[in-house]
Amino acid sequence: MATFATAALRGLTRSVPVLRPTSGWLSRRSHHLTPVDDELFQRTTITLLEKDSPHIMYIDTYSPWGFTVNGNRVVGPCALVPHSIIQWNVGSHQDITEESFSLFWMLEPRIEIVVVGTGDRMEKLQPEILKGMRKRGIAVEVQDTPNACATFNFLCNEGRVAGAALIPPPGGSPSAVAPSSYVE
């Protein structure tokens, strides 16, 4: 074992070639990279942190048919609240009413922000709906569904108490949520 360690240490040693300028001054530089004796006997420990915390909701993918949330497939529009996935009975942004948002203000712990994904492009919601949510102390962020998925993932990763109301984008092929939506 000692001969192996000695041979391994010889392999760690390297030197930078000597630079000899043509002028009278001679510069010499070298590096000697070997561990100190006490470094040879210290153990290195590595602590791995979970990439995804089990209690954080994370939207894995979206498609025209629905979503994958923490590995669970959801078909059609859905509402995400802390620790729960609920089928949301809306067909398009025009079907969104104050009543369809009622589940967000009835829950404890109180939801701070609801991210609304309106499909393949951002659509405006009725002002009365937004006023009603604001009156109850809940912020509403309306975006197209791909950006809403990324925003929801970011907010949950920050530890915010967030909800999402998502309508799948129509047409096209299934795609994954952008990797930049997960912040490590």
FENGI-V649823 format. One record per backbone hydrogen bond with DSSP energy under -1.0 kcal/mol. NH is the residue of the N-H (numbers start at 1). CO is the residue of the C=O. Records with the same first field share a line. If there is no record, write none. Layout:
NH=CO ; CO
This chain:
5=1
6=2
7=3
8=4
9=5
10=6
11=7
39=36
56=53
60=68
61=68
62=175
63=66
67=74
68=61
69=72
70=58
72=69
74=67
76=65
78=166
79=86
80=164
81=84
84=81
86=79
88=77
90=88
95=92
96=93
102=99
104=101
106=102
112=161
113=161
114=139
115=163
116=141
117=165
118=143
130=126
131=127
132=128
133=129
134=130
135=131
136=132
137=134
138=133
139=112
141=114
143=116
145=119
148=144
149=145
150=146
151=147
152=148
153=149
154=150
155=151
156=152
157=153
158=154
159=156
160=155
162=160
163=113
164=80
165=115
166=78
167=117
175=62
177=60
181=178
182=179
